[in-house]
Structures are given as structure tokens and as C-alpha cells.
Amino acid sequence: MTSEIFMQLLLNGLVVGSIYGLIALGYTMVYGIMGLINFAHGEVVMFGGMICISILSAFISMGIDLPGFAMVLLAMICTIPVCMALGFSMELIAYRPLRKAPRLAPLITAIGLSIVLQQVAVIIWGTSYVKFPAVLDHTPINIMGAVVTKIQILIVVLCFAVMFGMLALVNKTKLGRAMRSTSQKPDVARLMGVNVNWIISLTFMLGSGLGAIAGVMHAANYDQIHYTTGFMIGLKAFCAAVLGGIGNLTGAVVGGLVLGIAESFFAGTISNITNGFLGSNYQDIFSFFVLIMVLVFRPSGLLGEKQADRA
């Protein structure tokens, strides 16, 4: 492997891993406060990309003349509240009535909600790939022999900014203290004046907002999105959350980056390793292989701690 190929695989993995980490934060925030794996979170990511594309198309049809990045940023700002409202509705309608139900009930509900959201996307946007409007500059930039675009650099920078901002919110603010207290002892938090229902709903909304940003970045990076996109990217981000330590916010970021980089190197080298028997299209199996290995040898993840069973 040449240094140019190594750098190219590293940068590709960093871009994808940043998106995984952003989505994994949404998973681990909900799990940390409720002990629930929200398998419909991937569909929120997909909705974020779809809604942003629709808003961008509306801007173009109205003749709004702004730089491409400014248009995407404005569309993303409009998309985030919609996805946050979707997350609030999911918690209020689907999950809140099941808080004291057997642990299997919310899990089945999450899977069913994922399917429902996919079908809603089909009704609104159809079954074909939805193309991202050509408003962004994809001029390649050479970095130590590797080629990246300005969009990919912006994706990494924005992902890191959002992820570290969310970590600061949870660990350094009064709201974050309320979220952590609700996660540890909800009954005691309620006695101390914390509105537990609102904190849980707000956690879903924040996670959905992160999912909206990730969906916009994914669509911008690949120039398209599909109604099934959320299913696979959501499962991979879940693998990243488990890899880092489910319930650990820093672990979600680390797990996303590690998984993205490892998956990139797997896709770039598997053909040579197997003498052409397997190609880069088998990269998806690597994420789930990592998940199995983590669950077998280190169930608490890279940065997680052992804790009691949760739903």
C-alpha cells in the first residue's frame, strides 16, 4: 500500500466515520436516558436528507440566488426543527405509553415505527433515488496525494463542531445536569423539580436534530438519498455506538470514527487480500462483524462501563 492510498482511505474513513459518530450520538443519548434502542433513528436521518433536498429544490424554483454552501446551510437550518418535531412526536405517541411495558414492547415498536416512516417517505418522495441539487462545489483538493472535496472537509469540520458542542451541552450545562440526573435516577430527579417527561422529550428532539444534520451531510456527500438509506446507515451507526460503549457520549464519537476508518480500509484492501474473491461491495458485512466481535469479547464497548440490563 502506497502512502497516497493510505491517506485516501484514511480521509474517506474520516468523512464517513464523522457521520456515523453524529448518528451514534443520537442513539446513545436516547439509550442513556431511557435504556431504549430507537431503531427508527435511521429513518429520521433519511428524513433529514429528503426534507433538505425538497427545501433546496424549493429555493431554486423560487429563484433564490445565494452561494451553494449558504443555500444548503439555510435549508439545513429549516430541516432541523422539522426532524426535532418528528422526534418529539415519536417519543410522545410511540414510546411514552410503553415506559413501564415489558422490554420487548418498545423494541418491537421501534422496528415497526421504522417501517412506517419508510413507507411515509415512499408516499412523499417515491421509490427512486432523490438527487441532491447541484449547488455545491465538488472541486477536488489534493492532500498528501489523496483527493478530497471541499464538501467533505466541511462535513468533517461541522461534524466535529456539532459533536463537541453536544458533549459540552450534556457535561457542562444545567440542562445537561438535568439529563444526566434523569438518566441515573428519574424518580429522584422528579423530586428535585426536574420535569422528567420534558427532559426525555428534549433528548429525543436533540437526537433527531443530530440525525437531521447527519442526513443532510450524507446526502450532500453522495449527491443522492433513498428511502432505504436510513436503515443501513442507522444499523452501522448503532454498531458504532456499541463499539464505543452504548450510553457513553464520547464513546459514540470514538466508535463512529473507528468504525468509519476501519470500514474504509477494509473496502480498500479486501480485494487484494482475497485475490479478487471479495470486493468493496462487501464492506457492509465488516460493520456487523465488528459488532459481533465487540459483543463477544467486550460487551461494554471501548469506553463503556458494565451496567445493569436495560430495555
C-alpha positions as CSV (number, residue, x, y, z in Angstrom):
1,M,0.0,0.0,0.0
2,T,1.4,3.4,-1.0
3,S,1.3,6.4,1.2
4,E,-1.2,8.1,-1.2
5,I,-3.6,5.1,-1.0
6,F,-3.2,5.0,2.8
7,M,-4.1,8.7,3.0
8,Q,-7.0,8.4,0.7
9,L,-8.5,5.5,2.7
10,L,-7.9,7.4,5.9
11,L,-9.6,10.6,4.7
12,N,-12.6,8.6,3.3
13,G,-13.0,6.8,6.6
14,L,-12.8,10.1,8.5
15,V,-15.6,11.6,6.4
16,V,-17.9,8.5,6.8
17,G,-16.9,8.0,10.4
18,S,-17.8,11.6,11.3
19,I,-21.3,11.0,10.0
20,Y,-21.5,7.6,11.9
21,G,-20.4,9.3,15.1
22,L,-23.1,12.1,14.7
23,I,-25.8,9.5,14.3
24,A,-24.4,7.3,17.0
25,L,-24.7,10.2,19.4
26,G,-28.5,10.2,18.8
27,Y,-28.7,6.5,19.6
28,T,-26.6,6.7,22.7
29,M,-28.4,9.8,24.1
30,V,-31.8,8.1,24.0
31,Y,-30.3,4.9,25.4
32,G,-28.6,6.7,28.2
33,I,-31.7,8.4,29.4
34,M,-34.3,5.7,28.7
35,G,-32.4,2.5,28.2
36,L,-34.1,2.2,24.8
37,I,-32.6,1.5,21.4
38,N,-34.5,3.7,19.0
39,F,-34.2,1.7,15.8
40,A,-36.3,4.4,14.0
41,H,-33.5,6.9,14.4
42,G,-32.0,5.9,11.0
43,E,-35.3,6.9,9.3
44,V,-35.0,10.3,11.0
45,V,-31.6,10.6,9.3
46,M,-33.2,9.7,6.0
47,F,-36.0,12.2,6.5
48,G,-33.4,14.9,7.2
49,G,-31.7,14.4,3.8
50,M,-35.0,14.2,2.0
51,I,-36.5,17.3,3.6
52,C,-33.3,19.3,2.9
53,I,-33.4,18.3,-0.7
54,S,-37.0,19.4,-1.0
55,I,-36.3,22.7,0.6
56,L,-33.3,23.3,-1.6
57,S,-35.4,22.5,-4.7
58,A,-38.0,25.0,-3.5
59,F,-35.3,27.6,-3.1
60,I,-34.1,27.0,-6.6
61,S,-37.6,27.2,-8.1
62,M,-38.2,30.5,-6.3
63,G,-35.0,31.9,-7.9
64,I,-33.1,32.5,-4.6
65,D,-29.6,33.4,-5.6
66,L,-27.2,32.6,-2.8
67,P,-23.8,30.7,-2.7
68,G,-24.3,27.0,-2.7
69,F,-23.0,26.4,0.8
70,A,-25.2,29.2,2.2
71,M,-28.3,27.6,0.5
72,V,-27.5,24.2,2.0
73,L,-26.9,25.7,5.4
74,L,-30.2,27.6,5.3
75,A,-32.0,24.5,4.1
76,M,-30.4,22.5,6.9
77,I,-31.5,25.1,9.5
78,C,-35.0,24.7,8.2
79,T,-34.8,20.9,8.3
80,I,-33.6,20.6,11.9
81,P,-36.8,21.8,13.6
82,V,-38.9,19.5,11.3
83,C,-36.9,16.5,12.4
84,M,-36.9,17.6,16.0
85,A,-40.7,17.8,15.8
86,L,-40.7,14.3,14.3
87,G,-38.5,13.0,17.2
88,F,-40.9,14.6,19.8
89,S,-43.9,13.0,18.1
90,M,-42.2,9.6,18.1
91,E,-41.5,9.8,21.8
92,L,-44.9,11.2,22.7
93,I,-47.0,8.8,20.6
94,A,-45.0,5.6,20.3
95,Y,-42.6,5.4,23.3
96,R,-44.1,7.3,26.3
97,P,-47.1,4.9,26.7
98,L,-44.6,2.0,26.8
99,R,-42.2,3.2,29.5
100,K,-43.4,0.7,32.0
101,A,-44.2,-2.1,29.5
102,P,-42.1,-5.2,29.1
103,R,-38.7,-4.5,27.5
104,L,-39.7,-6.3,24.2
105,A,-42.6,-3.9,23.6
106,P,-40.7,-0.7,22.9
107,L,-38.2,-2.7,20.8
108,I,-40.9,-4.1,18.5
109,T,-42.5,-0.6,18.4
110,A,-39.2,0.9,17.3
111,I,-38.9,-1.6,14.4
112,G,-42.5,-1.0,13.4
113,L,-42.1,2.7,13.5
114,S,-39.0,2.4,11.3
115,I,-41.1,0.6,8.7
116,V,-43.9,3.1,8.9
117,L,-41.5,6.1,8.4
118,Q,-40.0,4.3,5.3
119,Q,-43.5,3.9,3.8
120,V,-44.3,7.6,4.5
121,A,-41.1,8.5,2.7
122,V,-42.2,6.4,-0.3
123,I,-45.6,8.2,-0.4
124,I,-43.9,11.6,-0.3
125,W,-40.8,11.1,-2.4
126,G,-41.3,7.8,-4.2
127,T,-39.1,4.8,-4.5
128,S,-36.4,6.2,-6.8
129,Y,-33.2,7.9,-5.6
130,V,-33.7,11.5,-4.8
131,K,-30.9,13.6,-6.3
132,F,-29.2,16.4,-4.3
133,P,-29.4,19.7,-6.3
134,A,-26.1,20.7,-8.0
135,V,-25.4,23.7,-5.8
136,L,-22.2,22.7,-4.1
137,D,-18.6,22.9,-5.3
138,H,-17.1,19.5,-5.7
139,T,-13.7,20.8,-6.8
140,P,-11.1,18.2,-5.7
141,I,-8.3,19.2,-3.3
142,N,-5.0,17.3,-3.1
143,I,-3.8,16.4,0.4
144,M,-0.6,14.4,0.5
145,G,-1.6,12.6,-2.6
146,A,-5.2,11.9,-1.6
147,V,-8.1,13.7,-3.2
148,V,-11.0,15.1,-1.2
149,T,-13.6,17.8,-1.9
150,K,-14.4,21.0,-0.1
151,I,-17.7,19.5,0.9
152,Q,-16.0,16.5,2.6
153,I,-13.7,18.8,4.5
154,L,-16.7,20.9,5.6
155,I,-18.6,17.7,6.6
156,V,-15.8,16.6,8.9
157,V,-15.3,20.1,10.4
158,L,-19.1,20.6,11.0
159,C,-19.5,17.1,12.4
160,F,-16.7,17.6,14.9
161,A,-18.1,21.0,15.9
162,V,-21.6,19.6,16.5
163,M,-20.4,16.6,18.3
164,F,-18.1,18.5,20.7
165,G,-20.9,21.1,21.2
166,M,-23.3,18.3,22.2
167,L,-20.7,16.9,24.6
168,A,-20.3,20.3,26.2
169,L,-24.1,20.7,26.4
170,V,-24.5,17.4,28.3
171,N,-21.5,17.7,30.5
172,K,-21.2,21.5,31.3
173,T,-24.7,22.9,31.4
174,K,-27.7,22.9,33.7
175,L,-29.8,21.2,31.0
176,G,-27.1,18.5,30.7
177,R,-27.2,18.1,34.5
178,A,-30.9,17.5,34.4
179,M,-30.5,15.0,31.5
180,R,-27.8,13.1,33.5
181,S,-29.9,13.1,36.7
182,T,-32.9,11.8,34.7
183,S,-30.8,9.1,33.3
184,Q,-29.4,7.9,36.6
185,K,-32.4,8.3,39.0
186,P,-35.6,9.7,37.3
187,D,-37.7,9.4,40.4
188,V,-35.2,11.4,42.5
189,A,-34.8,13.9,39.7
190,R,-38.5,14.4,39.7
191,L,-38.5,15.1,43.4
192,M,-35.8,17.7,42.9
193,G,-38.0,19.6,40.5
194,V,-36.9,18.2,37.1
195,N,-39.6,17.8,34.6
196,V,-38.7,14.2,33.6
197,N,-41.2,14.0,30.7
198,W,-39.9,17.2,29.1
199,I,-36.2,16.1,29.6
200,I,-36.9,12.8,27.8
201,S,-38.8,14.5,25.0
202,L,-36.0,17.1,24.7
203,T,-33.4,14.3,24.4
204,F,-35.4,12.7,21.6
205,M,-35.5,16.1,19.9
206,L,-31.8,16.8,20.3
207,G,-31.0,13.3,18.9
208,S,-33.3,13.9,16.0
209,G,-31.7,17.2,15.3
210,L,-28.3,15.5,15.1
211,G,-29.9,12.9,12.8
212,A,-31.1,15.7,10.5
213,I,-27.6,17.2,10.3
214,A,-26.2,13.8,9.5
215,G,-28.8,13.1,6.9
216,V,-28.0,16.4,5.1
217,M,-24.3,15.6,5.2
218,H,-24.8,12.1,3.9
219,A,-27.0,13.3,1.0
220,A,-24.5,16.1,0.2
221,N,-21.6,13.7,0.2
222,Y,-23.2,11.1,-2.1
223,D,-25.3,13.5,-4.1
224,Q,-28.4,11.4,-3.5
225,I,-30.5,9.6,-0.9
226,H,-33.0,6.8,-0.9
227,Y,-35.9,5.9,1.3
228,T,-34.0,2.8,2.5
229,T,-30.8,4.8,3.3
230,G,-31.7,5.2,6.9
231,F,-32.0,1.5,7.6
232,M,-28.4,0.6,6.7
233,I,-26.7,3.8,7.9
234,G,-28.7,3.5,11.1
235,L,-27.6,0.0,11.8
236,K,-23.9,1.0,11.1
237,A,-24.2,3.9,13.5
238,F,-25.7,1.6,16.1
239,C,-22.7,-0.7,15.6
240,A,-20.5,2.4,16.2
241,A,-22.4,3.2,19.4
242,V,-22.0,-0.3,20.7
243,L,-18.3,-0.3,19.7
244,G,-17.7,2.9,21.6
245,G,-19.9,1.9,24.6
246,I,-23.6,2.3,24.3
247,G,-24.7,5.1,26.6
248,N,-21.3,6.8,26.6
249,L,-21.4,10.0,24.5
250,T,-17.6,10.2,24.0
251,G,-17.6,6.5,23.1
252,A,-20.2,7.2,20.4
253,V,-17.9,9.7,18.7
254,V,-14.9,7.4,19.1
255,G,-16.8,4.4,17.9
256,G,-18.1,6.2,14.8
257,L,-14.6,7.4,13.8
258,V,-13.0,4.0,14.4
259,L,-15.7,2.1,12.5
260,G,-15.6,4.5,9.6
261,I,-11.9,4.4,9.2
262,A,-11.8,0.6,9.7
263,E,-14.6,0.1,7.1
264,S,-12.7,2.3,4.6
265,F,-9.5,0.3,4.9
266,F,-11.5,-3.0,4.7
267,A,-13.2,-1.8,1.5
268,G,-9.9,-0.7,0.0
269,T,-7.9,-3.8,0.8
270,I,-10.3,-6.7,0.8
271,S,-10.0,-7.3,-2.9
272,N,-6.2,-7.7,-2.7
273,I,-6.4,-9.8,0.4
274,T,-8.8,-12.2,-1.1
275,N,-7.2,-12.1,-4.6
276,G,-10.4,-10.6,-6.1
277,F,-12.8,-13.1,-4.5
278,L,-14.4,-10.3,-2.4
279,G,-14.8,-6.7,-3.5
280,S,-15.5,-3.4,-1.8
281,N,-19.3,-4.1,-2.1
282,Y,-18.9,-6.4,0.9
283,Q,-17.9,-3.6,3.2
284,D,-21.3,-3.7,4.9
285,I,-20.6,-7.1,6.4
286,F,-17.5,-5.7,8.1
287,S,-19.5,-3.4,10.4
288,F,-21.7,-6.3,11.6
289,F,-18.6,-8.5,12.0
290,V,-17.2,-5.8,14.3
291,L,-20.5,-5.6,16.2
292,I,-20.3,-9.4,16.8
293,M,-16.7,-9.3,18.0
294,V,-17.4,-6.4,20.4
295,L,-20.5,-8.2,21.9
296,V,-18.4,-11.4,22.3
297,F,-15.2,-10.0,23.7
298,R,-16.0,-6.6,25.2
299,P,-19.8,-6.1,25.6
300,S,-19.3,-2.8,27.3
301,G,-17.5,-1.3,24.3
302,L,-14.2,0.6,24.0
303,L,-15.2,3.3,26.5
304,G,-18.3,1.8,28.2
305,E,-18.7,0.5,31.6
306,K,-20.5,-2.5,32.9
307,Q,-24.1,-1.7,33.8
308,A,-27.3,-3.4,34.6
309,D,-29.5,-4.8,31.9
310,R,-31.7,-2.2,30.2
311,A,-34.6,-2.3,27.7
